[in-house]
Amino acid sequence: MDMEWTDIAIEEGVLGGIAPFLAGLVVVAMLIGAFWLGARVRAREPRPPRPEEQPRMPEGGPVREERVNREPDEIPQSENRLTPYEVHGNMGTRPSESKKRRRWSKGGGSFGGGGLGAH
């Protein structure tokens, strides 16, 4: 009986099992290296602040919001093209002279708001 083919099959089976094992070792080595590198980077970072170093509320209490009514700031009509320096730099609005808040018209509301709407 010729045993030559069985010897070759055994050698290929051993080699076929070594390659995935070596690939697994490489992956494990890379993971260990990544954790080691992450620990070194974290050791160089500043420590987290202590409770007494945390931000505190101001003595006068929390800062309040300020409500301001804004009106559109119209761009002047001109024959010539305006440059950015000639246009006001306040985002296209200015403080309102009237302190009265604008309200929705009667029966109006947002889309799908459930109001009666204008018929």
C-alpha positions in Angstrom: 0.0 0.0 0.0 1.3 3.5 -0.9 1.4 5.7 2.2 2.9 8.7 0.4 -0.4 10.5 -0.1 -1.4 10.2 3.6 1.9 11.8 4.6 1.3 14.7 2.3 -2.3 15.1 3.6 -1.1 15.1 7.2 1.5 17.8 6.5 -1.1 20.0 4.7 -3.5 19.6 7.6 -0.9 20.6 10.1 0.1 23.7 8.0 -3.6 24.5 7.5 -4.1 24.6 11.3 -0.9 26.6 12.0 -1.8 29.6 9.7 -5.1 30.5 11.5 -3.3 30.0 14.9 -0.5 32.4 13.9 -3.1 34.9 12.5 -4.9 34.8 15.8 -1.6 35.4 17.7 -1.0 38.5 15.5 -4.5 39.8 16.3 -4.1 39.2 20.0 -0.7 40.9 19.9 -2.2 44.0 18.2 -5.0 44.2 20.7 -2.5 44.1 23.6 -0.4 46.7 21.9 -3.5 48.9 21.5 -4.4 48.7 25.1 -0.8 49.4 26.2 -0.6 52.5 23.9 -4.0 53.7 25.2 -2.8 53.4 28.8 0.3 55.4 27.9 -1.8 58.2 26.2 -4.2 58.3 29.1 -1.4 58.5 31.7 -0.2 61.7 29.9 -3.6 63.4 30.0 -4.5 65.8 32.8 -6.4 64.3 35.7 -10.2 65.0 36.0 -11.1 68.0 38.1 -11.9 67.5 41.8 -15.4 68.3 43.1 -14.1 71.6 44.6 -12.6 72.5 41.2 -16.0 72.1 39.4 -17.8 75.3 38.0 -20.1 77.0 40.5 -23.2 79.1 40.1 -22.6 82.8 40.3 -23.3 84.6 43.6 -26.3 86.5 42.0 -27.9 83.2 40.9 -28.3 81.9 37.4 -27.8 84.2 34.4 -31.2 85.2 33.0 -32.2 85.4 29.4 -32.9 88.8 27.8 -35.7 89.0 25.3 -35.4 91.5 22.5 -37.8 92.0 19.7 -36.0 92.3 16.3 -37.2 93.8 13.1 -35.8 93.4 9.6 -33.1 95.8 8.7 -33.7 96.7 5.1 -30.9 97.0 2.7 -30.9 100.4 1.0 -31.8 100.5 -2.7 -29.0 101.7 -4.8 -28.0 101.9 -8.4 -24.6 100.5 -7.6 -23.7 97.1 -6.3 -23.3 97.2 -2.5 -20.1 95.9 -0.9 -20.0 94.0 2.3 -18.8 97.1 4.1 -21.9 99.0 3.1 -24.3 96.4 4.4 -24.9 96.4 8.1 -23.2 93.6 10.0 -26.0 92.8 12.4 -27.3 89.7 10.6 -30.1 91.6 8.8 -32.1 92.7 11.9 -32.1 95.6 14.3 -33.7 96.1 17.7 -37.4 96.9 17.5 -38.6 100.4 18.6 -41.9 99.0 19.7 -41.7 96.7 22.8 -45.0 95.0 21.8 -44.6 91.3 20.8 -46.0 90.3 17.5 -48.8 87.7 17.7 -50.3 85.3 15.3 -53.4 86.5 13.4 -56.7 85.4 14.7 -57.3 81.8 13.8 -53.8 81.3 12.6 -51.2 78.9 13.8 -48.6 76.5 12.8 -49.2 73.8 10.2 -51.0 71.0 11.9 -51.4 73.0 15.0 -55.1 72.1 15.3 -56.3 75.7 15.1 -59.4 76.8 13.1 -57.3 78.5 10.5 -58.5 81.2 8.2 -61.6 80.2 6.2 
